[in-house]
Amino acid sequence: MLLSLEAFKQQRFDQVAAKIMADPKAYLAFDSVSDFYKAVWLDEFPQGTTWSATGLDDGAEQFYAVIEYANHYLYISRTERVTVKLGIRHHYNKNY
């Protein structure tokens, strides 16, 4: 049986994303973008995961974040309600 490190990391990303989607209030309790970047749970994602966030600072009440690993992403939006979506980016090979 051949094991793939990339497949393992992708699976780990999906597992952490599923935890966040199951209980977003437990993970999204912060008052600033700085608090998001300091969140300990970000370290649960596999090495190579990237994230970016915007909002909340300067009196804003809205927050948006994207956490990505390979072609999978977790989109987080906190406005009047919280939206958390796991998705896959599709790369199409276009031959011209």
N, C-alpha and C positions, 0 to 999 in steps of 0.2 A: 504494500500500500504506500503510495507516494503522498506525502503531506506537503501542502503548499502554505508557506508563511503568509503570503498575500491573502489567500483564502481565509486563513485563521484570523488575520487582522480585520478583514472585511466582516467576518462573522462577529468579532468582538465589537466592532463599531455598531453593527445592527443590534446587538444585545444591549449595549448601553443606551442607544437611541430608543429602544423599546421600553426600557425602564423609565426614561424621561417622559415618553408618550403616555405611559400608564399612570403617572402621577406628576404632572407638570408643576403643580403648586409646590411640591417638595423640592424642586430643582430651580425654580424661577423666582425665588424670593430674594430680589436684590433691588436696590434703589438707584443704581448708576451703572453705566457701562463698565466702569472700573471694577465694581463688585462682580460683574459677570466674568471679567478676565481673571479675577482672583478665586473663582469658584473651584473648590477642591474636586468636584465631580468631573471637571474637564480632563483631569489626569486619568480618569478611567478609560478614556478613549485610547486606541492604539497609537503608538508612535507614528508620526507622519500625518496625523489629523491636523487640519487647520481650522481656524474659526475667526469670525469677524462679527462685530456687533455695532449697532448704532441706536441712538435715541436716549431717553431718560435724562441726560444731562441738560443743564440750563432750563430746568423746569418742565421739560417734555414728559409726558405721561406714557408715550408709546415706546416700544422697544422691539427691535428686530435683530435676529442673529442667524447666521448660517454656519453650520459645523460640517466639514467635509472630510471624507477619506476616499481616495481613489475616485470612483464615479458615483458614490453614494453621498447623500447629503441629508442633514436634518435642518429644516427651516423652522424657526421659532418667531412668532409674532405675538406681542402682548399689547393690545389696544384696549377696546372695550371688553374684549374677551381674549382668551389665550388660544392660539392655534399652533399646533406642533405637527409637522408633516415630514415623514421619511420618504425620500425619493431617490431615483436613480437617473443620472444624466446619461442620455443616449448619445453616443458618438457615431455618426454615420460616415461611412467611407464614401466620399464622392469622387468619382473618376471623371475628369473633364477631358 
